[in-house]
Amino acid sequence: MKKPADTRTMNFFDCNCSYGVPSHPAFRFARTPAELLEEMDWCGIDRGLVYVAGLRYGSPVLWNELTAPDLASQPRLEPTWGILPSQTGEQSPPEQFVTQMKASGVRALWAFPNEHHYRLDGVTFGDLLELLTEKHIPLFVKLNAIALGELMKDFPDLTAVAVNQGPHSLERYLRPLFDTYPNLYLDTSYLLVEGLIEEFCERYGPRRLLFGSAFPDNCSGSALLRLTQAEIDDEAKRAIAGDNLERLLEEVRI
């Protein structure tokens, strides 16, 4: 068995975590950014790409405006926004929306189609997803793998990150997508079964895996422990822990 990596040499940048009170609170959650940092410190996580729970369970239009001010004094936490269809008039047109992202220091977006009752496809989001593709803005997607495949078919060059994907969907639904779409990434939040990280790296390399905890849906330390104990080399672990996410964010052009 490969020796676990020395976590002191790794920069853990959590791509999938949130603060705020969820509509159905988990046993352990962070009400504020300060409480989220306490959770991260307890587990040994250095930084977080963060959304506020209200964004997922309420209106992104409201919560997008609040996230950046909430995190202004927390350099370890970077804000993300959620998207809605612009046809309803709730969200600004795509060009204006991206300009607003830049003003607020936002470099990544989230899509919660089930929670917000929309279809994530070209009919609903064509102009916005074309713009995200052009500007290399990562879109984190909480969606079943079949619907994710429809999205990637419409926008094959989109930088998309599939989150909260369990082992069964990875093996039978997601592998064909990863074989086909090189800009599709996966977070590690549900790769908790021994061997899944290793198999992914053997097939695709570590470049397309991003460390994510899915806190508070999951305990923050679960994904971290699985990554540090994975039987891959330390360079691959460092890439997954934070370097891959750093690279994606540096490639954003807004």
C-alpha positions in Angstrom: 0.0 0.0 0.0 1.3 3.4 -0.9 2.1 5.6 2.1 -0.5 8.4 2.6 0.7 11.8 1.4 2.1 14.4 3.8 -0.9 16.8 3.9 1.5 19.6 4.9 2.9 19.8 1.4 -0.6 19.9 -0.2 -2.8 22.9 -0.9 -6.4 21.7 -0.4 -8.7 24.0 -2.3 -12.3 22.8 -1.8 -14.3 23.3 -5.0 -17.7 22.3 -3.5 -18.6 23.7 -0.1 -21.1 26.2 1.3 -22.1 28.2 4.3 -25.5 29.4 5.5 -28.5 27.5 6.8 -29.9 25.0 4.3 -33.6 24.4 4.0 -33.0 20.9 5.5 -30.0 21.4 7.7 -27.5 18.6 8.0 -26.3 17.4 11.4 -23.2 19.7 11.0 -23.2 22.9 8.9 -21.7 26.4 9.0 -24.0 29.3 9.5 -21.4 31.9 8.6 -18.1 32.1 6.6 -16.2 32.2 10.0 -17.8 28.9 11.0 -17.0 27.4 7.6 -13.3 28.4 8.1 -13.4 26.6 11.5 -14.7 23.5 9.8 -11.9 23.8 7.2 -9.2 24.3 9.8 -10.5 21.3 11.8 -10.1 19.1 8.7 -6.9 20.7 7.2 -8.5 22.4 4.2 -6.7 25.6 3.1 -9.1 27.4 0.8 -12.7 27.1 -0.5 -14.6 28.0 -3.6 -17.8 28.8 -1.9 -21.5 29.3 -2.4 -24.1 30.4 0.2 -26.8 27.9 1.0 -29.6 30.4 0.1 -28.3 30.4 -3.5 -29.1 26.7 -3.8 -32.4 26.7 -1.9 -33.7 30.2 -2.7 -33.2 32.8 -5.4 -29.7 33.2 -6.8 -30.6 36.7 -7.9 -30.8 37.8 -4.2 -28.0 35.6 -2.8 -25.5 36.4 -5.6 -25.5 40.0 -4.5 -24.8 39.0 -0.9 -22.0 36.4 -1.3 -19.1 38.7 -2.3 -19.7 41.2 0.6 -20.0 38.3 3.0 -16.6 37.0 1.9 -14.8 40.3 1.4 -12.8 39.9 4.6 -12.1 36.2 4.1 -9.2 35.8 1.6 -9.3 32.0 1.9 -12.9 31.9 0.6 -13.7 32.8 -3.0 -17.3 33.5 -4.0 -19.3 31.7 -6.7 -22.7 32.6 -8.1 -25.7 30.7 -9.3 -27.5 31.0 -12.7 -31.1 31.3 -13.8 -32.7 31.6 -17.2 -32.6 35.2 -18.4 -35.9 34.9 -20.3 -37.9 35.4 -17.1 -36.2 38.7 -16.4 -34.8 37.5 -13.1 -31.2 37.4 -14.2 -29.3 40.0 -16.3 -28.6 39.2 -20.0 -25.4 37.2 -20.4 -22.9 40.0 -21.3 -24.2 42.1 -18.4 -24.1 39.1 -16.1 -20.5 38.4 -16.8 -19.6 42.1 -16.4 -21.3 41.9 -12.9 -19.3 38.7 -12.1 -16.0 40.6 -12.9 -17.0 43.5 -10.7 -17.7 41.1 -7.8 -14.6 39.0 -8.2 -16.5 35.9 -9.3 -14.8 33.4 -11.5 -17.0 30.3 -11.3 -20.8 29.6 -11.4 -23.2 26.9 -10.1 -26.2 25.4 -11.8 -28.9 23.7 -9.6 -31.5 22.7 -12.2 -33.6 20.5 -9.9 -33.8 23.0 -7.1 -34.5 25.9 -9.4 -36.8 24.1 -11.8 -35.2 24.7 -15.2 -33.6 22.7 -18.0 -29.9 23.2 -18.4 -29.7 23.1 -22.2 -29.2 25.2 -25.3 -32.8 26.3 -25.6 -32.8 27.8 -22.1 -29.2 28.9 -21.7 -27.7 29.0 -25.2 -26.3 32.6 -25.1 -25.0 32.3 -21.6 -23.3 28.9 -22.1 -21.7 30.0 -25.3 -20.3 33.0 -23.4 -19.0 30.8 -20.6 -17.4 28.5 -23.1 -15.7 31.4 -24.8 -14.4 32.9 -21.6 -13.4 29.5 -20.0 -15.7 30.2 -17.0 -16.2 26.9 -15.0 -19.8 25.8 -14.5 -20.3 23.5 -11.5 -23.3 21.3 -12.2 -25.4 19.3 -9.7 -27.3 17.2 -12.2 -27.9 13.5 -13.0 -25.5 12.1 -15.5 -28.1 11.6 -18.3 -29.0 15.3 -18.2 -25.4 16.2 -17.9 -24.7 14.3 -21.2 -27.4 16.3 -22.9 -25.7 19.5 -21.8 -22.3 18.4 -23.0 -23.8 17.4 -26.3 -25.1 20.9 -26.8 -21.9 22.6 -25.5 -19.0 20.1 -26.1 -16.3 22.7 -25.2 -17.9 24.0 -22.0 -15.7 23.8 -18.9 -18.2 21.9 -16.7 -17.6 20.2 -13.3 -19.9 17.4 -12.4 -20.4 17.3 -8.6 -21.9 14.8 -6.1 -21.6 11.9 -8.6 -21.7 8.5 -6.9 -19.7 5.4 -8.0 -22.5 3.8 -10.1 -23.1 6.8 -12.3 -19.3 7.2 -12.7 -18.9 3.7 -14.0 -21.8 3.4 -16.5 -23.1 6.9 -17.3 -20.1 9.2 -16.8 -17.3 7.3 -18.4 -18.7 7.7 -21.9 -18.9 11.4 -21.3 -15.4 11.7 -20.0 -14.2 9.7 -23.1 -15.9 12.2 -25.3 -15.7 15.7 -23.7 -12.1 16.7 -22.6 -13.3 19.8 -20.7 -15.6 17.8 -18.4 -14.3 17.5 -14.8 -15.3 15.7 -11.7 -15.2 16.6 -8.1 -14.1 14.0 -5.6 -16.9 14.5 -3.0 -18.6 11.2 -3.6 -15.6 9.1 -4.7 -15.4 7.6 -1.3 -15.3 3.9 -2.3 -11.7 2.6 -2.3 -10.2 2.4 -5.8 -12.4 5.0 -7.6 -9.8 7.8 -7.6 -7.1 5.3 -8.6 -9.2 4.0 -11.5 -10.1 7.5 -12.7 -6.4 8.5 -12.7 -5.4 5.4 -14.5 -7.9 6.0 -17.3 -7.8 9.8 -17.6 -4.9 11.0 -15.5 -5.4 13.3 -12.4 -5.9 16.5 -14.4 -9.7 16.3 -14.5 -10.3 15.6 -10.8 -11.0 18.4 -8.4 -11.0 18.0 -4.6 -14.5 18.7 -3.3 -16.0 17.9 0.1 -19.7 18.7 -0.6 -19.9 20.1 2.9 -22.4 20.2 4.6 -24.1 17.4 2.6 -21.0 15.3 3.5 -18.4 15.7 6.3 -15.5 17.8 5.1 -12.9 15.3 6.1 -14.3 12.3 4.2 -13.1 13.3 0.7 -9.8 14.6 2.1 -9.0 11.3 3.8 -9.9 9.3 0.7 -7.6 11.5 -1.4 -4.7 11.4 1.0 -5.0 7.6 1.2 -5.4 7.0 -2.5 -2.7 4.8 -4.1 -1.5 7.4 -6.6 1.7 9.4 -6.5 2.1 12.6 -4.5 2.3 14.8 -7.6 -1.2 13.5 -8.7 -2.5 14.1 -5.2 -1.3 17.7 -5.2 -2.9 18.3 -8.6 -6.3 17.0 -7.4 -6.0 18.7 -4.0 -5.8 22.2 -5.4 -3.5 22.7 -8.4 -6.2 21.7 -11.0 -8.7 24.2 -9.6 -6.1 26.9 -9.5 -5.4 26.3 -13.1 -9.1 26.4 -14.1 -9.6 29.7 -12.3 -6.4 31.2 -13.9 -7.7 30.3 -17.3 -10.9 32.4 -16.9 -11.0 35.4 -19.2 -13.4 38.1 -18.0 
